[in-house]
Amino acid sequence: MRKNMWVVLTLNGVILALALLVTLCGLASFRPGQAYPVQNSYGETILLWGAGVYAHDSQFKAPIFIGSDLTILAVVLPWAAVTCRRLWKRQDLESRIQNFSAVCLLLYYAASAALGITYNSLHLAYILLLGACFYGAVFQGAFLYRIQCQRPDVCRYRVTRGMHAYLILGGISLFVAWLPDILSSLASGTSLALIEVYTTEITNVLDMGIISPLLFLTLALVKNHCFMGYVLLRMALRVCMGVGIMLPVQTVCQLLARIVLPLPALITKVGIFVLLAGASFWLERCLRRATVYLE
């Protein structure tokens, strides 16, 4: 268990320091009222945020990024720090799994920032954070996979029908949420709605290209009672919990920035993601309490 632990702990330290820097700079950019109009590459007139590191991001997207920063700083970083401390002190499988989940959630955030935010003074910090999160997840994932190879019966767990349904509905919903808009834009030969100054929607790429297939892969693994299926399920529930918290916070930041959002869409958006966070929390808790490690 202790072999190569210094690499994982060092990467954790780098991740925490960089995420703290990036989120604080992002929060310092919340200065509404400085937007100015520009014409984008699609011939549309849009408003740029005009303040801080998000000065060249759109007025619509900048509060979303700031909402992500706030969630990471207030919720995810404290939890990640706790998992890092527990890993340093105990170095057991539960500590590994919790730390792996925290790093994967930060990896999602880092990828969104590095690939989705317009070029700014934090560009190198985004790159370093993405790299540290990626290799942190790889090291932890490789260690846990090796445990499965050495001891396939390392833990006993029970996955309910509700968890199966959660994975199936989650995997499908990520396509239902984004695919119609993409197909519609391709059919009409126009850009995506609210593409503004960006070349792609990074959320579409991550959700449809990585997260959705991962949920179906996890379903297949847990049906065969694989240990890595259990690890990925714990991670997926934690990531969905974080996203479920993040979306309402992003919406609040948009409202504080005086972004006009349709009331039905607002209620639906916030309600769905509050339910997502609640369901993820409850299912993860049930799964963890029903787990028996055979170390």
C-alpha positions as CSV (number, residue, x, y, z in Angstrom):
1,M,0.0,0.0,0.0
2,R,2.8,2.4,0.8
3,K,4.7,1.8,-2.4
4,N,4.8,5.0,-4.6
5,M,2.6,6.8,-2.2
6,W,4.8,9.8,-2.3
7,V,3.9,10.3,-6.0
8,V,0.1,10.3,-5.2
9,L,0.5,12.6,-2.2
10,T,2.7,15.0,-4.2
11,L,0.2,15.2,-7.0
12,N,-2.6,15.8,-4.5
13,G,-0.6,18.7,-3.1
14,V,-0.1,20.2,-6.5
15,I,-3.7,19.8,-7.4
16,L,-4.9,21.5,-4.2
17,A,-2.6,24.4,-4.6
18,L,-3.4,25.0,-8.3
19,A,-7.1,24.6,-7.8
20,L,-7.0,27.1,-5.0
21,L,-5.2,29.6,-7.2
22,V,-7.5,29.2,-10.2
23,T,-10.7,29.4,-8.2
24,L,-9.7,32.5,-6.2
25,C,-8.7,34.3,-9.4
26,G,-12.0,33.2,-10.9
27,L,-14.1,34.5,-8.0
28,A,-12.2,37.8,-8.1
29,S,-13.5,38.2,-11.7
30,F,-17.1,38.5,-10.5
31,R,-17.6,42.2,-11.4
32,P,-20.9,42.6,-13.3
33,G,-21.6,45.7,-15.4
34,Q,-18.4,45.8,-17.5
35,A,-19.7,43.9,-20.5
36,Y,-19.1,45.3,-24.0
37,P,-20.3,44.2,-27.5
38,V,-18.1,42.4,-30.1
39,Q,-18.8,40.5,-33.3
40,N,-17.9,36.8,-33.2
41,S,-16.6,34.6,-36.0
42,Y,-20.2,33.6,-36.8
43,G,-21.2,37.2,-37.6
44,E,-23.2,37.6,-34.4
45,T,-23.0,40.5,-32.0
46,I,-22.4,39.2,-28.5
47,L,-21.4,40.7,-25.1
48,L,-18.1,39.9,-23.4
49,W,-17.8,39.8,-19.6
50,G,-15.0,42.4,-19.5
51,A,-13.6,41.8,-16.1
52,G,-10.8,39.7,-14.5
53,V,-9.5,36.5,-16.0
54,Y,-12.8,36.0,-17.7
55,A,-12.7,39.4,-19.5
56,H,-12.7,37.7,-22.9
57,D,-15.4,35.2,-22.1
58,S,-19.0,35.8,-22.9
59,Q,-21.3,37.6,-20.5
60,F,-23.5,34.5,-20.4
61,K,-20.7,31.9,-19.8
62,A,-18.4,33.9,-17.4
63,P,-20.9,33.6,-14.4
64,I,-21.2,29.9,-15.1
65,F,-17.4,29.6,-14.8
66,I,-17.5,31.7,-11.6
67,G,-20.2,29.4,-10.2
68,S,-17.9,26.4,-10.9
69,D,-15.1,28.2,-9.1
70,L,-17.2,28.9,-6.1
71,T,-18.4,25.2,-5.9
72,I,-14.9,23.9,-6.2
73,L,-13.5,26.3,-3.6
74,A,-16.3,25.9,-1.1
75,V,-17.2,22.2,-1.4
76,V,-14.8,20.2,-3.5
77,L,-11.5,21.4,-2.3
78,P,-12.2,20.9,1.4
79,W,-13.5,17.4,0.7
80,A,-10.4,16.7,-1.5
81,A,-8.1,17.9,1.3
82,V,-9.8,15.6,3.8
83,T,-9.4,12.6,1.4
84,C,-5.7,13.5,1.0
85,R,-5.1,13.7,4.7
86,R,-7.0,10.4,5.3
87,L,-4.9,8.8,2.5
88,W,-1.7,10.0,4.1
89,K,-2.7,8.7,7.5
90,R,-4.4,5.4,6.7
91,Q,-3.5,4.4,3.1
92,D,-6.4,1.8,3.0
93,L,-8.7,1.0,0.1
94,E,-11.5,3.2,1.3
95,S,-9.1,6.2,1.4
96,R,-7.8,5.4,-2.1
97,I,-11.3,5.2,-3.5
98,Q,-12.4,8.5,-1.9
99,N,-9.3,10.3,-3.1
100,F,-9.7,8.8,-6.6
101,S,-13.2,10.2,-6.7
102,A,-12.2,13.6,-5.6
103,V,-9.3,13.8,-8.1
104,C,-11.7,12.7,-10.9
105,L,-14.2,15.4,-10.0
106,L,-11.3,17.9,-10.1
107,L,-10.2,16.4,-13.4
108,Y,-13.6,17.2,-14.9
109,Y,-13.3,20.8,-13.7
110,A,-9.8,21.1,-14.9
111,A,-10.7,19.8,-18.4
112,S,-13.6,22.2,-18.6
113,A,-11.3,25.1,-17.6
114,A,-8.3,24.2,-19.8
115,L,-10.4,23.5,-22.9
116,G,-13.5,25.6,-22.5
117,I,-12.3,29.0,-21.2
118,T,-10.8,31.6,-23.6
119,Y,-7.1,32.2,-23.4
120,N,-6.1,34.2,-20.3
121,S,-3.2,34.7,-17.8
122,L,-4.0,31.4,-16.0
123,H,-3.4,29.3,-19.1
124,L,-0.3,27.6,-17.7
125,A,-2.1,27.0,-14.4
126,Y,-5.0,25.3,-16.3
127,I,-2.5,23.1,-18.1
128,L,-0.7,22.1,-14.9
129,L,-3.9,21.5,-13.1
130,L,-5.2,19.3,-15.9
131,G,-2.0,17.3,-16.0
132,A,-1.8,16.8,-12.3
133,C,-5.4,15.7,-12.1
134,F,-5.0,13.3,-15.0
135,Y,-1.9,11.6,-13.7
136,G,-3.3,11.6,-10.1
137,A,-6.4,9.7,-11.4
138,V,-4.2,7.4,-13.5
139,F,-1.9,6.5,-10.6
140,Q,-4.8,5.8,-8.3
141,G,-6.8,4.0,-10.9
142,A,-3.8,1.8,-11.9
143,F,-3.3,0.9,-8.2
144,L,-6.9,-0.1,-7.7
145,Y,-6.9,-2.1,-10.9
146,R,-3.9,-4.0,-9.7
147,I,-5.7,-4.8,-6.5
148,Q,-8.5,-6.3,-8.6
149,C,-6.0,-8.4,-10.5
150,Q,-4.4,-9.7,-7.4
151,R,-7.5,-10.2,-5.3
152,P,-10.8,-10.2,-7.3
153,D,-12.7,-10.7,-4.0
154,V,-11.1,-7.8,-2.2
155,C,-14.6,-6.4,-1.3
156,R,-18.2,-7.5,-1.2
157,Y,-20.8,-5.0,-2.3
158,R,-24.5,-5.0,-3.3
159,V,-25.8,-2.9,-6.2
160,T,-29.5,-2.4,-6.2
161,R,-31.9,-2.0,-9.1
162,G,-32.1,1.7,-8.3
163,M,-28.4,2.0,-8.9
164,H,-28.7,0.1,-12.2
165,A,-31.5,2.4,-13.2
166,Y,-29.5,5.4,-12.2
167,L,-26.6,4.4,-14.4
168,I,-28.8,3.7,-17.4
169,L,-30.9,6.9,-17.1
170,G,-27.7,8.9,-16.5
171,G,-26.0,7.6,-19.6
172,I,-29.0,8.1,-21.8
173,S,-29.9,11.6,-20.4
174,L,-26.5,13.0,-21.3
175,F,-27.2,12.2,-24.9
176,V,-30.8,13.4,-24.7
177,A,-29.6,16.7,-23.2
178,W,-27.1,17.6,-25.9
179,L,-27.6,15.5,-29.1
180,P,-30.8,17.2,-30.4
181,D,-29.2,20.6,-30.4
182,I,-26.1,19.3,-32.2
183,L,-28.1,17.4,-34.8
184,S,-30.3,20.5,-35.4
185,S,-27.3,22.8,-35.9
186,L,-25.7,20.3,-38.3
187,A,-28.9,20.0,-40.3
188,S,-29.4,23.7,-40.5
189,G,-25.7,24.5,-41.2
190,T,-25.6,26.9,-38.3
191,S,-23.6,27.1,-35.0
192,L,-24.8,25.9,-31.7
193,A,-27.0,28.3,-29.7
194,L,-24.9,30.4,-27.3
195,I,-21.7,29.2,-29.0
196,E,-20.6,33.0,-28.8
197,V,-16.8,33.3,-28.8
198,Y,-16.1,29.5,-28.5
199,T,-15.2,26.9,-31.1
200,T,-17.0,24.1,-29.3
201,E,-19.1,23.2,-26.3
202,I,-16.7,21.4,-24.0
203,T,-19.5,20.1,-21.8
204,N,-21.0,18.3,-24.8
205,V,-17.6,16.7,-25.5
206,L,-17.0,15.5,-21.9
207,D,-20.6,14.4,-21.2
208,M,-21.2,12.5,-24.4
209,G,-17.7,11.4,-25.2
210,I,-16.5,10.3,-21.8
211,I,-19.1,10.4,-18.9
212,S,-22.0,8.7,-20.7
213,P,-19.9,5.7,-22.0
214,L,-18.2,5.5,-18.6
215,L,-21.6,5.1,-16.9
216,F,-22.5,2.2,-19.3
217,L,-19.1,0.6,-18.7
218,T,-19.6,0.9,-15.0
219,L,-23.0,-0.8,-15.3
220,A,-21.4,-3.8,-17.2
221,L,-18.7,-4.1,-14.6
222,V,-21.0,-4.0,-11.5
223,K,-23.3,-6.6,-13.1
224,N,-20.2,-8.9,-13.1
225,H,-19.4,-7.9,-9.5
226,C,-15.9,-6.5,-10.5
227,F,-14.1,-4.5,-7.9
228,M,-13.3,-1.8,-10.5
229,G,-17.0,-1.5,-11.2
230,Y,-17.5,-0.7,-7.6
231,V,-14.7,1.9,-7.7
232,L,-16.1,3.5,-10.8
233,L,-19.6,3.5,-9.4
234,R,-18.4,5.3,-6.2
235,M,-16.6,7.8,-8.4
236,A,-19.5,8.4,-10.8
237,L,-21.9,9.0,-7.9
238,R,-19.5,11.5,-6.3
239,V,-18.9,13.3,-9.6
240,C,-22.7,13.5,-10.2
241,M,-23.1,14.8,-6.7
242,G,-20.6,17.6,-7.4
243,V,-22.2,18.5,-10.7
244,G,-25.6,18.4,-9.1
245,I,-24.4,21.0,-6.6
246,M,-22.5,23.0,-9.2
247,L,-25.3,23.7,-11.6
248,P,-27.6,25.5,-9.1
249,V,-24.7,27.6,-7.9
250,Q,-23.9,28.5,-11.5
251,T,-27.5,29.6,-12.0
252,V,-27.4,31.8,-8.9
253,C,-24.2,33.5,-10.2
254,Q,-26.0,34.1,-13.5
255,L,-29.0,35.7,-11.8
256,L,-26.7,37.8,-9.6
257,A,-25.0,39.0,-12.8
258,R,-28.4,40.0,-14.2
259,I,-28.5,37.3,-16.9
260,V,-32.1,36.8,-17.9
261,L,-33.2,33.2,-17.7
262,P,-36.7,31.9,-18.6
263,L,-38.5,30.9,-15.4
264,P,-39.7,27.5,-16.6
265,A,-36.1,26.6,-17.7
266,L,-34.7,28.0,-14.4
267,I,-37.0,25.9,-12.3
268,T,-36.5,22.8,-14.3
269,K,-32.7,23.2,-14.4
270,V,-32.3,23.8,-10.7
271,G,-34.8,21.2,-9.7
272,I,-33.3,18.4,-11.8
273,F,-29.8,19.0,-10.6
274,V,-30.9,19.3,-6.9
275,L,-32.6,15.9,-7.3
276,L,-29.5,14.6,-9.0
277,A,-27.3,15.6,-6.1
278,G,-29.7,14.2,-3.6
279,A,-30.1,10.9,-5.4
280,S,-26.3,10.6,-5.8
281,F,-25.7,11.3,-2.1
282,W,-28.3,8.7,-1.0
283,L,-27.2,6.0,-3.4
284,E,-23.5,6.5,-2.6
285,R,-24.2,6.3,1.1
286,C,-26.2,3.1,0.7
287,L,-23.5,1.5,-1.4
288,R,-20.7,2.5,1.1
289,R,-22.6,1.2,4.1
290,A,-23.3,-2.1,2.4
291,T,-19.6,-2.6,1.5
292,V,-17.4,-5.1,3.3
293,Y,-13.6,-5.0,2.6
294,L,-11.7,-8.3,2.9
295,E,-8.2,-6.8,3.3
